[in-house]
Amino acid sequence: MERLDGRKIVITGGTSGMGQSMVEGFAELGAKLVFFGRNAKAGEEIAKKTGARFSRVEISDEEQVKKAVDEAAGHLGGIDVLIHAAAVDSHCAAEAITGAAWRQLFEINAAGTIYVNAAVFPYMKEHGGSILNFTSASAYIGSAGQSLYAASKGAVTAWTRSLAVEWMKYNIRVNAIAPCIWTPMYDKTRAALPPEQVAAMDAHLATICLGGKLGDPKTDFLPVMAFLASEGAKFITGQTISIDGGVMMVR
């Protein structure tokens, strides 16, 4: 796996799932880390285990984000890489979506992405850097019952591509990650579904995904993210990179 010795990395959504796997894995690969999350107890436990620094941050709060990024840059001595994994899911019939639900999800998933990206810009402007935002296959291929979530991730994708063009002159690379990885969030989704829907979901995965199931955070996801966070990925920008076993074949 790609070493990350001395790389100054900020990770959002670092207290569970894919974010946690990156904090733990990147610490072992030699990165200097600050991670954000909402779960203070989990964050403190992960920080103690890894030696990374934790900040409790509400991604939808622009001022909190800016303050936390400024403090992270001061602690690390700059920022080389931002990995913005923080997001919330939504399961609701399209006709039942309310304005309040729309505003809440977009403030976290879409506006939160903009806040964090904008906050790291001053620390990458002079020396370049890498931003990895998280999108979803739902934004490309559609997902019944997840239209609001898909729309928010569509916004993230469009923002990421435009940012890649706009900040190219500063040697800032901006890419989107579309993962299909087994996480606690996925466990919650499965737990909320009736048995017949879970069975149908598993049967569908068996036909579209390598190995017939979602990827493993440590063995399938982490090695790709380590490469993308390294200098080896310095000529990649404006892309959607699928880590999904073939679920979505981007064109």
C-alpha positions as CSV (number, residue, x, y, z in Angstrom):
1,M,0.0,0.0,0.0
2,E,1.2,3.5,-0.8
3,R,3.1,5.2,2.1
4,L,1.9,8.6,3.2
5,D,4.8,9.6,5.4
6,G,4.6,13.3,6.4
7,R,1.5,14.0,4.3
8,K,-0.7,16.6,6.0
9,I,-4.3,15.3,5.7
10,V,-7.7,16.5,6.9
11,I,-10.5,14.0,6.9
12,T,-14.2,14.8,7.6
13,G,-16.6,12.2,8.7
14,G,-13.8,10.4,10.5
15,T,-15.6,8.9,13.4
16,S,-17.3,6.0,11.6
17,G,-17.4,3.9,8.4
18,M,-15.0,4.8,5.6
19,G,-13.8,8.0,7.3
20,Q,-12.7,6.0,10.3
21,S,-11.0,3.4,8.2
22,M,-9.0,6.1,6.6
23,V,-8.0,7.8,9.9
24,E,-6.8,4.4,11.3
25,G,-5.2,3.3,8.0
26,F,-3.5,6.5,7.1
27,A,-2.0,6.9,10.6
28,E,-0.3,3.5,10.1
29,L,1.0,4.7,6.7
30,G,2.7,7.7,8.3
31,A,0.3,10.5,7.6
32,K,-0.1,13.6,9.9
33,L,-3.8,13.7,10.5
34,V,-6.6,15.9,11.8
35,F,-10.1,14.5,11.5
36,F,-13.6,15.9,12.0
37,G,-16.8,14.3,13.2
38,R,-20.0,14.8,15.2
39,N,-19.5,11.9,17.6
40,A,-17.2,13.3,20.3
41,K,-16.9,10.0,22.2
42,A,-15.9,8.0,19.1
43,G,-13.6,10.8,17.9
44,E,-11.7,10.9,21.2
45,E,-11.3,7.1,21.2
46,I,-10.0,7.0,17.6
47,A,-7.7,9.9,18.3
48,K,-6.2,8.1,21.3
49,K,-5.8,4.9,19.3
50,T,-4.2,6.6,16.3
51,G,-2.4,9.7,17.6
52,A,-4.5,11.8,15.1
53,R,-6.1,15.0,16.3
54,F,-9.9,15.1,16.5
55,S,-12.2,18.1,16.2
56,R,-16.0,18.0,16.7
57,V,-17.5,19.9,13.8
58,E,-20.9,20.4,12.4
59,I,-20.2,20.4,8.7
60,S,-23.3,22.5,8.0
61,D,-22.0,25.3,10.1
62,E,-19.7,27.5,7.9
63,E,-18.0,29.3,10.8
64,Q,-17.3,26.1,12.7
65,V,-15.8,24.6,9.5
66,K,-13.6,27.6,8.9
67,K,-12.4,27.7,12.5
68,A,-11.7,23.9,12.6
69,V,-9.8,24.0,9.3
70,D,-7.7,27.0,10.4
71,E,-6.8,25.1,13.6
72,A,-6.0,21.9,11.7
73,A,-3.7,23.8,9.3
74,G,-2.0,25.3,12.3
75,H,-1.5,22.0,14.0
76,L,-0.3,20.2,10.9
77,G,1.8,23.1,9.5
78,G,-0.3,23.3,6.3
79,I,-2.7,21.0,4.4
80,D,-1.7,18.7,1.5
81,V,-4.9,16.7,1.2
82,L,-8.6,17.1,2.2
83,I,-10.8,14.1,2.1
84,H,-14.4,15.2,2.6
85,A,-16.4,12.0,3.5
86,A,-19.0,13.5,5.9
87,A,-22.6,13.2,4.7
88,V,-26.0,12.0,5.7
89,D,-28.3,9.6,3.9
90,S,-32.0,9.9,3.2
91,H,-34.7,7.4,2.4
92,C,-38.1,8.9,1.4
93,A,-40.5,8.6,-1.5
94,A,-40.0,11.5,-3.9
95,E,-43.6,12.7,-3.5
96,A,-43.2,12.9,0.2
97,I,-40.1,15.1,0.3
98,T,-40.6,18.4,2.2
99,G,-38.8,21.7,1.9
100,A,-37.4,21.2,5.4
101,A,-35.9,17.8,4.5
102,W,-34.5,19.3,1.3
103,R,-32.8,22.1,3.2
104,Q,-31.4,19.9,5.9
105,L,-29.9,17.4,3.5
106,F,-28.5,19.9,1.1
107,E,-27.0,22.0,3.9
108,I,-25.0,19.0,5.1
109,N,-24.2,17.2,1.9
110,A,-23.9,20.0,-0.7
111,A,-23.3,23.2,1.3
112,G,-21.0,21.3,3.7
113,T,-18.8,20.3,0.8
114,I,-18.5,23.8,-0.4
115,Y,-17.7,25.1,3.1
116,V,-14.9,22.6,3.7
117,N,-13.4,23.0,0.2
118,A,-13.4,26.8,0.5
119,A,-11.9,26.6,3.9
120,V,-8.8,24.6,2.8
121,F,-8.2,26.8,-0.3
122,P,-5.9,29.4,1.4
123,Y,-3.7,26.5,2.6
124,M,-3.4,25.0,-0.9
125,K,-3.3,28.1,-3.1
126,E,0.5,28.6,-3.0
127,H,1.7,25.0,-3.0
128,G,-1.1,23.0,-4.6
129,G,-2.9,20.0,-3.0
130,S,-5.6,17.4,-3.4
131,I,-9.3,17.5,-2.6
132,L,-11.3,14.3,-2.6
133,N,-15.1,14.8,-2.2
134,F,-17.5,11.9,-1.9
135,T,-20.3,11.5,-4.4
136,S,-22.5,8.4,-4.9
137,A,-23.6,6.1,-7.7
138,S,-27.1,7.3,-6.9
139,A,-26.2,10.6,-8.5
140,Y,-25.4,8.8,-11.8
141,I,-27.7,5.8,-12.1
142,G,-30.6,6.8,-9.9
143,S,-32.0,5.1,-6.8
144,A,-35.7,4.7,-5.9
145,G,-36.4,6.1,-2.5
146,Q,-33.1,8.1,-2.5
147,S,-33.9,10.9,-4.9
148,L,-33.1,13.6,-2.4
149,Y,-29.8,12.0,-1.4
150,A,-29.0,11.5,-5.1
151,A,-29.8,15.1,-5.9
152,S,-27.4,16.3,-3.1
153,K,-24.6,14.1,-4.4
154,G,-25.3,15.3,-8.0
155,A,-24.6,18.8,-6.7
156,V,-21.4,17.6,-5.1
157,T,-20.3,16.0,-8.4
158,A,-21.0,19.2,-10.4
159,W,-19.2,21.3,-7.8
160,T,-16.2,19.0,-7.9
161,R,-15.9,19.1,-11.6
162,S,-16.2,22.8,-11.8
163,L,-13.7,23.3,-9.0
164,A,-11.2,21.1,-10.7
165,V,-11.3,23.5,-13.7
166,E,-11.3,26.7,-11.6
167,W,-8.5,25.7,-9.2
168,M,-6.3,23.9,-11.8
169,K,-4.2,27.0,-12.1
170,Y,-3.2,26.6,-8.5
171,N,-2.2,23.0,-9.0
172,I,-5.1,21.9,-6.8
173,R,-6.5,18.6,-7.9
174,V,-10.2,18.0,-7.2
175,N,-11.8,14.6,-7.6
176,A,-15.0,12.8,-6.6
177,I,-15.1,9.3,-5.0
178,A,-18.1,7.1,-5.6
179,P,-17.7,4.1,-3.2
180,C,-19.9,1.1,-2.6
181,I,-18.4,-0.1,0.6
182,W,-20.0,-2.0,3.6
183,T,-20.3,0.5,6.4
184,P,-22.3,1.0,9.6
185,M,-24.5,3.4,7.6
186,Y,-25.3,0.5,5.2
187,D,-26.0,-1.7,8.2
188,K,-28.6,0.8,9.4
189,T,-30.2,1.0,5.9
190,R,-30.5,-2.8,5.9
191,A,-31.9,-2.9,9.4
192,A,-34.7,-0.5,8.4
193,L,-35.8,-2.7,5.5
194,P,-38.2,-5.7,5.5
195,P,-36.5,-9.1,5.0
196,E,-37.8,-9.4,1.4
197,Q,-36.2,-6.1,0.4
198,V,-32.9,-7.1,2.0
199,A,-33.0,-10.4,0.1
200,A,-33.8,-8.6,-3.2
201,M,-30.9,-6.1,-2.5
202,D,-28.5,-9.0,-1.9
203,A,-29.6,-10.8,-5.0
204,H,-29.1,-7.7,-7.1
205,L,-25.6,-7.1,-5.7
206,A,-24.7,-10.6,-6.6
207,T,-25.2,-9.7,-10.3
208,I,-23.5,-6.3,-10.4
209,C,-20.7,-6.3,-7.9
210,L,-17.4,-8.3,-7.7
211,G,-17.7,-11.0,-5.1
212,G,-21.5,-10.4,-4.9
213,K,-21.3,-7.9,-2.0
214,L,-20.1,-4.4,-1.1
215,G,-16.4,-3.8,-0.7
216,D,-14.4,-4.1,2.5
217,P,-13.2,-0.8,4.0
218,K,-9.7,-2.0,4.7
219,T,-8.9,-4.3,1.8
220,D,-10.9,-2.8,-1.0
221,F,-11.3,0.9,-0.2
222,L,-8.2,2.0,1.8
223,P,-5.5,1.1,-0.7
224,V,-7.2,3.1,-3.4
225,M,-7.6,6.1,-1.1
226,A,-4.0,5.9,0.0
227,F,-2.9,6.2,-3.6
228,L,-5.2,9.1,-4.3
229,A,-3.9,10.9,-1.2
230,S,-0.3,10.4,-2.3
231,E,1.9,12.3,-4.8
232,G,1.5,9.5,-7.2
233,A,-2.0,10.8,-8.1
234,K,-0.7,14.3,-8.9
235,F,-1.9,14.1,-12.6
236,I,-5.5,13.1,-11.8
237,T,-8.2,15.8,-11.5
238,G,-11.8,16.4,-12.4
239,Q,-12.6,12.7,-12.3
240,T,-15.2,10.5,-10.6
241,I,-13.3,7.5,-9.3
242,S,-15.6,4.5,-8.5
243,I,-14.5,2.1,-5.8
244,D,-17.5,-0.2,-6.2
245,G,-16.7,-3.6,-7.7
246,G,-18.3,-2.6,-11.0
247,V,-21.6,-1.2,-9.8
248,M,-21.2,2.0,-11.8
249,M,-19.1,2.1,-14.9
250,V,-18.4,5.8,-15.4
251,R,-18.2,7.2,-18.9
